[in-house]
């Protein structure tokens, strides 16, 4: 076995557990902002006089802006030095958070969220690289458990905290709270974090301008199609067809440029590693399910069950408890059990809990939400933490920044696609079920006739007979809309479950990692 290079022998001067405190603080506030606004969207939409679809841009613009920056993290780390770029990212994110709270219209809010995404885009991949490099291989599983706790718990806590702040203060404070924590993280990073030799500032670094342009065009046009396609009737609208065509061409040009350009924006050779490729696909699926479920479950509880913003967010707490339980299990067993088994169990629990959500009705109790949420949290923790370690364990340290950048780019795209598509799924599935159910509302259906007569008879005591008939029809149609919307939520959760379970066979492509062996 070859002797390790000086770069691979590098160890931080500061205790790694102390060094990662500001790193994890930055990770937490960045990931938190991906979901903290979910339950406050109706309030923000009302403040800006915006529609629900327009308000979704507040969520997706943040994710897509971060996705544009992530592949350039390796370049900016070489230009400024990785530690300096990390601090710059935190400061830009913090300033943009303050601007979000000051927004008075939807246009300025989207601009501030894009700026916030640009700042936050470098935080996650750099943090992951720092934590992987700072610890010995034997302790990486424990380090990734801590990292995973921030990545998984933050988006779960987001709706709870966002709901409480929205109900008790006002929605701008969900952004203002980032400011003091962002400043603390930047100051502590300046004092505690240090760069390994291969991550220091370099001279004569060139950026792949064409690749960056192709990437930007690809992601912006793709997000436009995803967010506006449903309202425009998708590919029945010529401009959607043209925009999608531009997106696909830019996507092909981006990957072609990365494969042929010697000074490419990202090094795609890491995909030759089977663990990295399969692990990245699984993480994209998990990320899409996580953000999509966090987007629609509060909507279901508020619109269908009459929950307040805080209560709908509080229903996420069992998922957080489940995730914390999974972190303890992962830290205890990651060095004793094949991590692929842990991931398989996690995906099965995640898929199973999603399928349980796919059997909900409007007569449920709080336990019907809490129990599957708890097991979904366990599944998320058991799957996410080991797969992050498995996917990069066979890579060299100097590949970490590039690899984590690519991985987080694809995870961000997965989050944005999941968040956007689930809104379309709810609308389209509701229309399909409404069309299927409305045929039952006719005089040939004895159940419908009996219900109509019963409702009209009850209303006749308060109004004229003709009016009572009209009110009964209106009441029945309202129930039809409610039931078709319920079925749309059910179908969406079932799709989440199938996606998670279908990802399990990918684990067979991954090599088993032997502890202590590179």
N, C-alpha and C positions, 0 to 999 in steps of 0.2 A: 504494500500500500504506500503511495507516495507521501513524502513528508508535507505537512501543510505549509502554505506560503506565509510570509509575514502578515499579509492582509487577513488570512484566515485565522492567524494566531492572535489577532487584535482583541483586546478586552478593554471595556470602559474603565476609567479610573474611579468613577463613582459607582457605588453599589447599584447594580441594575434595578433593584426593587425601588430604590429612591429615585433613580433617573426616570423611571416610567410614570411617576406620579403626574407631572405636568403633561406628559404624552397622553395618558389615559383621560385626563381632564379635557384636553382638546378633542379627543375622539368622542367623548361623551356629548359635549355640546354640539358638535357637528352632526352626529347621527341623530341626536334628539330633535334637531330642527327639521329632519326629514318627515316627522309625523306629528310634532307638537301642534301644528296648525290644522290637523285633520278635523278635530271637533269644533274649531273656531271658524271654519270656512263659511258657514251660513252667516255668521256675524260679520266677517270681513266682506262678504258679498253684499250684505245689506249696507255696510258703511260706504262701499264704493258704487252702489247701485249697479252691481254686476250680476249676471246670471250664474247658475251653478256650474255650467260648463266653462264659463270664463274664469270663475274662481279656481278651477282645477289647475290653471296655468300657474297659480301661486305655488302649487306643489311640484308640478312637473318641470317648470323652468329652472328650479333649484337643482333638481337631479340631473337635468341635461347639461346645465352649465358646468357642474362638477365633472360630468363625464367628458367634456371637451378638454378640461385641464389635465385630467388624470394621466393620459398618455404622454403629456409633455413634462411630467414630474421629473423623470430622469434627466432631461435636458436642463431644466431650471435648477436642478440640484447640482449639476456640473457648473453652471454659470455662476450661481450665488454661493455654492456650498449647501449641502443638504440641510444642515442645521439652520442656516440663515433663511433659506427658502421656507422651511417649516415655520419659522417665527413670522415671516412675511405673510404666509398663508393665514395664520391665526389672527394677525392684526387686520388683514383685509376682511376676513370673516366677521370679526368683532365690529368694525366700522359699518359694514353692510347691515349687520343686525340692528344697529341703532337707526340706520336709514329706513329699514323695514317698519320699525315702530313709528316712524315719523310720516309714513306714507299717507297721503290724502286722497289718492285715486288709484285705480287698478293698474294704470300704466306705470306709475312711479313704483308701486309695489313690485311689479314684475321685474322692473329694472333693478331694484334693490335685491331681489331674490336671485337674479342672475349674477350680480356682483358677489352676493353671499356664496353662491355655488362656485364661482371662480376662486374665491378665497379658500373655501372648504375642500375643493377638489384635491389639493395636495396633502391634506391632513391624514386621511385614512391610509393610503399606500405607504407614506413615509413612516407613520406610526407603526404599521405592521412590520416594515423592514427594520426599524430600530429595535423592536422587541424581539424579532427573530435573531438578529445579530448580537444583541447584548447578552443573551443567555447561552450557556452551553447546551449542546444538543439534548442532553439528558433532562434539562429543565424547560425545554421548549414547549412540551405539552402543558405544563403548569402555566407558563407565560401566555400561551394561546388561550388558556381557560380564562385568564384575567382579561385578555384582549376581547375574547368572545363575550364575556359578561357585559362589557361596555357596548359592543356592537349589537347585541341582542336585547339587553335590558333598556337601553336608551330609547329605541323606537316604541317599546312597549309602555314605558313610563310617559312618553311624550303625550299621548292622548289624555292620560290621567292628569298630568300637570297642566296641560293646555286647557282642559275642561275646567279645572279648579280656578285657574287664573282668569279665564273668560267669564265665568259665573260670578266671581268675587271682585275682580278688578275690571280691566278691559283688555281686549285682545292685543293691543300694542305691547303689553308687558310680557307676552310670550317671547318677544324678540329682545326687549330691553334686558331681561335677566341674563342674556349671554354676555353682556358688556363687561361686568366685573370679573366673571370667570375667565373670559377670553384674555383680559389684561393680566390676570394672575398666571394663567398658563404660559403666556408669552414671556413674562419676567422669569418664571422658574425654568423654562426651557433655555433661556440665555445663560443661566447659572449652572444647570445640571446636565444638560444634554451635550454630547460631544460626537464629532464625526469620526468614523474609521478612515484610514488613509485613502481608500478608494472612493469615498463619498465627499472628499474635500473639494473646494473650488478648483476648477481646471481652466487652463488658458486655451484660446483658439477653438472654442466649442462652437460648432455650427448647428443650426436648427434645420430640420427638414420642413421648409416652408410649404412646399406643395402638399406634403403629407398632412400637415396641420390644417391647411385650407380644405383638403378633401374631407378630413375628419369633421370639421366644423359644419360644412355643407351637409354631409351625411346625417349627422345627429340632429341638426336644426330642422331640416326638411322631414326627417322621420318623425320627430316629435310633433311637427305641425300636422302631418297626416294622422297620427294617432289621436291628437286632441281635437281636431276639427273634422275628421272623417265622418263621425257619426252624424253630426249636424248637417253635413253636406251630402248625406246618403252615399257615402263612400265612393266606390269607383263608378257610380252613375254621374258623378260630377267631373267634368273634364279637368278642372284645375287640380283635383285630388290625384287623378291619373298622372298628370304632368309632374306634380310635386313628388309623387312616389317614384316615378321614373328617374328624376334627378337624384333622389336619395339613393336608389340602387346603383346608379352609375357612379356616384361619389363613393359609395361603399366599395365597389369593385376597384376603382382607381386608388383608394386609400390602401387596401390590402396589397394591390399590385406594386404600389410605390414602396411599401414597407419590405416587400420581398426582394425588390431589385435595387433599391437605393442602399449604398454602403453606409451612409450616415442617416439611417432611418429614424423616425420619431420613436418607434418601439422595435424591439428585437423579437420577432415572431418565432425565432428558433426554439424558444422555450416550449412551444407546443409540440416539439418532438418528444418531450417527456410525457409519457402516458399518464403518470400521476397528476401532472399539472393540467393536462387537457381534460381528463375525466373529472378531476376535482373542481375545475373551473365551471364546467357545465352544471354539475350538481349545485354549486354555490349560487349560480345564476337562477336556477329553479327555486331554491330556498329563498333567495332574496325577493324574487317576484311574488312568491306566495306570501311572504312576510308583509311586504308593503301593500299588496292588494287586499289582504285580509284586514290589515289595520285601517285601510281606507273605507271598506264597506261595512264592517261590523258595527262601528259607531253610527253609520248612516242607517243601518237596519234598526238599531235600538232607538234612535231618535225619531225616525220617520214612521216606523211600524209599531213600536212599543211605547212611544211617548216619553222616553227617557230624556233627562236634561243633558246638557253638554258634559257636566261633571260626572254624572252617573254613568253615561255611556263610556266615558274614558275610564272610570273606576272599574268597569268590567274587565279591563285589561290586566288588572293587578294579579289575578290568579295565573295569568300567563307569565308574569314576571317572577312569581314564586316558583313556578315550574322551571323556569330558566335557571334560577339560582340553585334549585335542587339538582338540575342537570350539571351545573358547573362543579358542584361537589362530587358528583358521581364521575364526571370526566376526569377531574384532578386525581381521584382515587384509583381509577381503573385504566387510565390511558397508557400507563407503563406495564400493565399486567395483561391486558386484553388487546387483541388485534383491533386497531382503530377502525378498520373497515366494518367490523361487527357493530361497534358503537354507532357508526354512521347509519348502517342499515336499520338498526333498532330505532334511531331517531327519525329517519324518513318514514318508517312504518307508523310510528306514533303520530307524526305530523300529518301524514295522509289519513290515518284513521280518525283523528280529531276533526279534520276538515270534512270527512264524510259524515261524521256525527252532526256537525253544523248543517250539513245538507239534508237533515231530517227535522229541522225546526218547524214550529208552527206558532200561531199567535196566542196559544194558551200555555206557554212555557213559564217556568219559574226562574229565579236567578240562578239556581243550581244547574239548570240546563245550559246556561252560558258559562258558569264558572268552571265546571268539571272538564268539559272538552278544552277550554282555554288553558287550564292547568296542564293537561297532557300535551297540548300543542306547544306550550312553553318547554316542557321536558324534551319533546322531540326536537324542537329548534336548537336547544343547547347541545343535546347529544349528537346532532348531525353537524351543526355549524363549526364547533370548535375542533373536533378531530379532523374534519375535512380540510380546514385551513392548514393544519399542520401536515397532513398527508400530501396535499397538493404541491407544497414547496420543499418538502424534506429532502428530495433527491436533487435539488438545485444547489449551486454554489452560492456562497455569501454575496459575491459581487453581482450575481444575477437577481438578487432579491428586490432591489428598488424597481428595476424594469418589470420583473414578473408580477410583483404586487400591484404595480401601476396598471398593467394589462388586465389583471384579474379584477381590480376594482372598477375599471372602465366598463367591462362586460357586466359586472354586478349592478352598476349604476344604470346601464341600459335596461337590464332586467327589471330593476325597480321602476324605472320610468314606463316601460312597456306594460308591466303588471298594473301600475296605477292607472294608466290611460285606458288599457283594454277592459279593465273591470268596469269602468263607467259605461263603456259601449255595451258590454255583456249585459249589464243590468237593464239598459234601455231596450236592447233588441230582444232579450229573452222575455221581458215583460210584454212586449208587443206580440211575440209568438204565442205566449200563453193566453193573452187576451183574445187573440184571434181564435184559438182553439176552444176557449171556454164560452165565448159569446154565442156560439151555435146552440148551447144548452139552454139559453134564455129565450124560450119560445113557448107557446101555448100547448105544444105537444109533449112537453116535459111536465109530468104531474108534480114533481118536487118543486119546480119553479112556480107553477100555478098555485100550489098550496102556500108557499112562502109569500107570494105576492098578495094573495087574499088575506093572509094572516096580518101582514104588515099594513096593508091598506085598511083593514078593519080596525086595527089599533089606532091608526091616524084619523080615521073617520070621526072619532069622538071629539076631535079638536078642530076640524075643518070640513069643507064641503067634500062630497063624494069624489068629484072629478079631480079636485086638488089632491085628495088623499091617494088616488091612483097614480098621479104624476109623482108625488113624493115617494111612494113605494117603489116606483121604477127607478127613481134617482138613487134611492137607498140601495137597491139591488145592484145598480151599476157601480156605485161606490165600493161595494163589497167585491165586485168583480175586479176592479182596478187593484184593490188591496191584495186580493189573492194572487193575481197575475204577477204583481210586484214581489210578493213573497216567494213565488216559484222562481223568479229571476235570481233572487238571493240564494235559494237552495241550489239551483243549477250551477251558479258560480262557485260555491263552496265544494260541490262535488267535483268540478273540474280541477280545483286546487288539490283535492285528495288524490285524484288519478295521476296528476303530474308528479306528485311526490313519490307515490308507490312505483310509478314507471321509471323513476330515476335510479332505483336500487340496483338493477342489473349493471349499471355503469361501474359499480364498485368492483366487479369482476375483472375490469381492465386495469385496475390499479395494483401495483406491487405492494406486498406486505413490507412494512418498514421495521427493520430490526433495530431495537434500541441500542444506541451507542455506536452504530455503524453508519458511516457515510457512504 
